[in-house]
Amino acid sequence: MKKLLTTKAAAKILGVHPVTLRRWDRSGKLKAIRNRFNNYRLYNESEIKELMITPTKIFMEDMDEKQNKVNKLPLNQIILGDTIKEMKKFPSASIDLIFADPPYNLSQSNFKIKFIKSGGKDLDTNKGRWDEFKGNDFETFTQKWLKECFRLLKEKGSIWVAGTYHNIYLTGYLMRKMGFEILNEILWHKSDATPNLSCTRFVADHENFIWARKGKKHTFNYNIMKEMNNGKQMRSLWTRGKTAGGKKIHPTQKPEWLLERIILSTSNEGEVVFDPFIGSGTTAVVAKRLNRNYIGTEIDKKYYKQAVIRINKRI
Ligand SMILES: C[S@@+](CC[C@H](N)C(=O)[O-])C[C@H]1O[C@@H](n2cnc3c(N)ncnc32)[C@H](O)[C@@H]1O
């Protein structure tokens, strides 16, 4: 049987205000069903969920109209706040490259191991509150930030999303449904990975990166990559260590060499690189060094402050 939603519940799923849904109903963009008894608006839950992951042209155009009136891009700034709320303030089709290293949803296992086994350090798979989700919340969160990224990218723009088996399959599925075209999957093989201390699984010594485009064209600096790979075509398996490049200030900090390769290969000088989950500021530090404009959002005050200090210190 069809499950019906109130205007408020449907608006929550779509991440819009209920007033917007009423406006879409009146204009015919998204027609509501009427309750036979009180004439209240109702929405078919499966249609709303489908619209959320496969936004129709009308839906995107409506968002574009509103966003383009709102704001200019906050170039070369890190913004403290929730990335979805902040992204909604940026104009559509304004970003050249997005690098997203989102929560991987791996903190739920709460696996802890005492320092004796790990050779000097307590190890804990819990990365922090920002990586904890209940029920379907992780999927909804992933849909919402990906949808905003899709809107923000220029037609020739591309996006990289980092992950492990915990999040990457869901993310890739949602990206395809949303209209992204996957160009490559890069595997970062960590030459200095942490051993599997529980001794119940294989050592997880790689991370996955989906590289995808929004439209029919994209930037790929083939020759720079070939040069960096001693004159041979750059491959999709990148083997190198985790060493951060500078002091490590974040539990999931990405090494600078990795961001260097990503930014050099898929953007040009003067373009805009956006990181929705900036953490310790790695993307911004590297983008600045490579003469790109950067923008980052971060929800945690401690990381936000450390990222700003790090960016201002480094050339
Ligand atoms: C995987 S870490 C990114 C690490 C980063 N790549 C680095 O090199 O330091 C994800 C970051 O996203 C932040 N975060 C989580 N949810 C967020 C949200 N809704 N809005 C903004 N930032 C968020 C977390 O606080 C965390 O610092």
The ligand as an ORCA input file, in Angstrom:
! r2SCAN-3c Opt
* xyz 0 1
  C      36.798     12.581      7.134
  S      36.969     14.116      7.928
  C      37.828     15.113      6.747
  C      39.317     15.160      6.957
  C      40.039     16.049      5.956
  N      40.011     15.492      4.619
  C      41.477     16.315      6.371
  O      42.400     16.071      5.573
  O      41.686     16.762      7.486
  C      35.336     14.736      7.879
  C      35.139     16.091      8.534
  O      33.814     16.506      8.240
  C      33.299     17.229      9.335
  N      31.834     17.149      9.220
  C      31.019     16.112      9.514
  N      29.735     16.412      9.272
  C      29.720     17.697      8.806
  C      28.700     18.573      8.373
  N      27.422     18.215      8.387
  N      29.056     19.808      7.950
  C      30.360     20.200      7.933
  N      31.370     19.402      8.338
  C      31.069     18.166      8.766
  C      33.863     16.504     10.552
  O      33.887     17.355     11.686
  C      35.253     16.101     10.063
  O      36.228     17.037     10.451
*
